[in-house]
């Protein structure tokens, strides 16, 4: 079973994405989705959705499942990225990533643990500590604010994020890959970029990496497609 977590912070703090190593392991096996997953990661890191409706406004092609779970289609629907959200704490937990056939097999063999073990809150120093922390986070993921488990959830997520930041860094995708990903997720064509980039010929030059993005283009792409500025300003 592929299990990893994402934590969403407030408007002033980047979203904290967990199990980055799992993301990296997956695209090392499926290199055709590496840039798309990196783009999804960077966009999610900068997002602060407070409801499924807010998320759907940026990912209209995503599908809603029960229990606040969302299916993101990756690389033209070749892969499914299934994420469960706790909007109160700005947390998201990626429950699965793989093909449709792999998802069906995963669902059939999935077993939910009911073990209510307690965990001592302490720094995560190694992989064993890390795995135990993820197991505990699974059990308390739906905890409510103002409860003991909610306090534990908040602290534990900070510890996991610190460990992952040090052990599973993820670099940024190039700007054109990020634009292509957003176009796919929003069902856009190159002609839809004219208002953001300029003439049709200029859009073609940009998307074929024959011309650099200008500051004005970057501002418009950030506002319209929600692509993080730090991704768009990179050289390529």
C-alpha positions as CSV (number, residue, x, y, z in Angstrom):
1,X,0.0,0.0,0.0
2,X,1.3,3.4,-0.9
3,X,0.6,5.9,1.9
4,X,1.9,9.4,2.4
5,X,0.8,12.7,3.9
6,X,0.5,16.3,3.0
7,X,0.0,19.1,5.5
8,X,-1.5,22.4,4.5
9,X,-0.6,25.4,6.5
10,X,-2.0,28.9,6.7
11,X,-1.9,31.6,4.0
12,X,1.5,32.9,5.3
13,X,3.2,29.5,5.5
14,X,3.9,27.0,2.7
15,X,1.9,23.9,2.6
16,X,3.9,21.0,4.1
17,X,4.0,17.9,2.0
18,X,4.8,14.6,3.5
19,X,6.2,11.3,2.2
20,X,8.2,13.1,-0.5
21,X,10.3,10.0,-0.7
22,X,7.3,8.1,-1.8
23,X,6.7,10.6,-4.6
24,X,10.3,10.4,-5.7
25,X,10.3,6.6,-5.6
26,X,7.2,6.6,-7.8
27,X,8.5,8.9,-10.5
28,X,11.8,7.0,-10.5
29,X,9.8,4.0,-11.6
30,X,7.5,6.0,-13.8
31,X,9.7,8.8,-15.3
32,X,6.9,10.0,-17.6
33,X,5.1,11.6,-14.7
34,X,8.1,13.1,-12.8
35,X,7.6,16.7,-14.0
36,X,3.8,16.5,-13.4
37,X,4.2,15.3,-9.9
38,X,6.8,17.9,-9.1
39,X,4.4,20.6,-10.4
40,X,1.5,19.2,-8.4
41,X,3.8,19.2,-5.3
42,X,4.8,22.9,-5.8
43,X,1.3,24.1,-6.5
44,X,-0.1,22.2,-3.5
45,X,2.7,23.5,-1.3
46,X,1.5,27.1,-2.1
47,X,-2.2,26.4,-1.7
48,X,-4.4,26.9,1.3
49,X,-7.7,25.4,0.3
50,X,-10.4,25.5,3.1
51,X,-13.0,23.4,1.3
52,X,-13.4,21.0,-1.5
53,X,-15.1,23.7,-3.5
54,X,-12.0,25.9,-3.4
55,X,-9.8,23.0,-4.5
56,X,-12.2,22.1,-7.3
57,X,-12.0,25.7,-8.6
58,X,-8.3,25.2,-9.3
59,X,-8.6,21.5,-10.3
60,X,-12.0,21.2,-12.1
61,X,-11.0,17.9,-13.6
62,X,-10.5,16.3,-10.2
63,X,-13.1,13.9,-8.9
64,X,-14.6,13.9,-5.4
65,X,-14.9,10.7,-3.4
66,X,-16.5,10.2,0.0
67,X,-14.6,11.1,3.2
68,X,-13.1,14.3,1.8
69,X,-11.0,12.4,-0.7
70,X,-10.0,13.8,-4.1
71,X,-8.8,12.0,-7.2
72,X,-6.2,14.0,-9.2
73,X,-5.6,12.6,-12.7
74,X,-1.9,12.6,-13.6
75,X,-0.5,12.5,-17.1
76,X,-3.7,12.4,-19.1
77,X,-5.4,10.1,-16.6
78,X,-2.6,7.5,-16.8
79,X,-2.2,7.6,-13.1
80,X,-4.5,8.3,-10.1
81,X,-3.4,10.4,-7.2
82,X,-5.9,10.0,-4.3
83,X,-5.7,12.4,-1.4
84,X,-7.8,12.7,1.7
85,X,-8.2,16.2,3.3
86,X,-8.6,17.5,6.8
87,X,-9.4,21.2,6.0
88,X,-9.7,22.3,9.6
89,X,-6.0,21.6,10.2
90,X,-5.1,22.2,6.5
91,X,-3.9,18.6,6.2
92,X,-4.0,16.2,3.3
93,X,-3.1,12.6,3.1
94,X,-2.2,11.0,-0.2
95,X,-3.8,7.5,0.1
96,X,-2.7,6.1,-3.2
97,X,-0.7,6.8,-6.4
98,X,-0.6,4.4,-9.4
99,X,-2.6,3.2,-12.4
100,X,-6.3,2.5,-12.4
101,X,-5.7,-1.3,-12.3
102,X,-3.3,-0.9,-9.4
103,X,-5.9,1.2,-7.5
104,X,-8.5,-1.6,-8.0
105,X,-6.1,-4.1,-6.5
106,X,-5.1,-1.8,-3.7
107,X,-8.7,-1.2,-2.8
108,X,-9.5,-4.9,-2.8
109,X,-6.6,-5.7,-0.4
110,X,-6.9,-2.7,1.8
111,X,-7.4,-3.3,5.6
112,X,-8.0,-0.5,8.1
113,X,-6.3,-0.9,11.5
114,X,-8.3,-0.1,14.6
115,X,-5.3,-0.2,16.9
116,X,-5.5,2.9,19.2
117,X,-1.9,2.9,20.4
118,X,-0.4,5.9,22.0
119,X,2.8,7.5,20.8
120,X,5.4,9.4,22.8
121,X,5.9,12.8,21.1
122,X,9.7,13.2,20.5
123,X,12.0,14.2,17.6
124,X,12.0,11.8,14.6
125,X,15.6,10.7,14.2
126,X,15.4,7.7,11.9
127,X,13.2,5.8,9.5
128,X,11.7,3.6,12.2
129,X,10.6,6.7,14.1
130,X,9.3,8.2,10.9
131,X,7.2,5.1,10.0
132,X,5.8,5.0,13.5
133,X,4.8,8.6,13.3
134,X,3.0,8.1,10.0
135,X,1.1,5.1,11.5
136,X,0.0,7.3,14.4
137,X,-1.0,10.1,12.2
138,X,-3.2,7.8,10.2
139,X,-5.2,6.9,13.4
140,X,-5.7,10.5,14.4
141,X,-6.0,12.2,11.0
142,X,-9.7,13.1,11.5
143,X,-9.1,14.6,15.0
144,X,-10.9,17.9,15.8
145,X,-9.3,21.1,16.9
146,X,-9.5,21.6,20.7
147,X,-9.1,17.9,21.5
148,X,-6.1,16.0,22.9
149,X,-5.8,14.1,19.6
150,X,-6.1,17.3,17.7
151,X,-3.2,18.8,19.6
152,X,-1.2,15.6,19.0
153,X,-2.0,15.8,15.3
154,X,-0.7,19.3,15.0
155,X,2.6,18.7,16.8
156,X,3.2,15.3,15.1
157,X,2.7,16.8,11.7
158,X,5.4,19.5,12.4
159,X,7.9,16.8,13.4
160,X,7.2,14.7,10.3
161,X,7.6,17.8,8.1
162,X,11.0,18.6,9.6
163,X,12.2,15.1,9.0
164,X,11.0,15.0,5.4
165,X,12.5,18.5,4.7
166,X,15.9,17.2,5.7
167,X,15.7,13.7,4.1
168,X,13.4,14.0,1.0
169,X,14.0,17.4,-0.8
170,X,12.2,17.9,-4.1
171,X,13.4,20.3,-6.7
172,X,11.1,22.5,-8.9
173,X,9.8,21.7,-12.4
174,X,10.6,24.0,-15.3
175,X,8.1,26.7,-16.1
176,X,6.8,25.2,-19.3
177,X,6.2,21.8,-17.7
178,X,4.2,23.7,-15.0
179,X,2.1,25.5,-17.6
180,X,1.4,22.3,-19.4
181,X,0.3,20.6,-16.2
182,X,-2.1,23.4,-15.3
183,X,-3.5,23.4,-18.8
184,X,-4.2,19.7,-18.6
185,X,-5.8,20.0,-15.1
186,X,-8.0,22.9,-16.2
187,X,-8.9,21.5,-19.6
188,X,-7.2,24.4,-21.5
189,X,-5.7,24.6,-24.9
190,X,-2.8,26.8,-26.1
191,X,-5.2,29.3,-27.6
192,X,-6.5,29.9,-24.0
193,X,-3.1,31.3,-23.1
194,X,-3.3,34.2,-25.5
195,X,-4.8,36.6,-22.9
196,X,-1.9,35.8,-20.5
197,X,1.0,35.6,-22.9
198,X,0.0,37.6,-26.0
199,X,-0.3,36.7,-29.7
200,X,-0.9,33.1,-30.8
201,X,2.6,33.0,-32.3
202,X,4.1,34.2,-29.1
203,X,2.3,31.5,-27.1
204,X,3.8,29.0,-29.5
205,X,7.3,30.4,-29.0
206,X,7.0,30.3,-25.2
207,X,5.6,26.8,-25.1
208,X,8.4,25.6,-27.5
209,X,11.0,27.3,-25.3
210,X,12.1,29.7,-28.0
211,X,11.2,32.8,-26.0
212,X,11.5,33.6,-22.3
213,X,8.6,34.6,-20.1
214,X,8.4,38.3,-19.3
215,X,7.5,39.7,-15.9
216,X,4.0,40.6,-17.1
217,X,3.4,37.1,-18.4
218,X,4.6,35.6,-15.1
219,X,2.1,37.9,-13.2
220,X,-0.8,36.9,-15.4
221,X,0.0,33.2,-15.4
222,X,0.3,33.2,-11.6
223,X,-3.0,35.0,-11.2
224,X,-4.9,32.9,-13.8
225,X,-3.4,29.5,-13.5
226,X,-2.2,29.6,-9.8
227,X,1.3,28.5,-10.8
228,X,3.8,29.6,-8.0
229,X,5.9,32.6,-9.0
230,X,9.1,30.9,-7.9
231,X,8.5,28.2,-10.5
232,X,7.7,30.6,-13.3
233,X,10.8,32.8,-12.8
234,X,13.3,30.0,-13.2
235,X,15.6,30.0,-16.2
236,X,15.1,27.3,-18.8
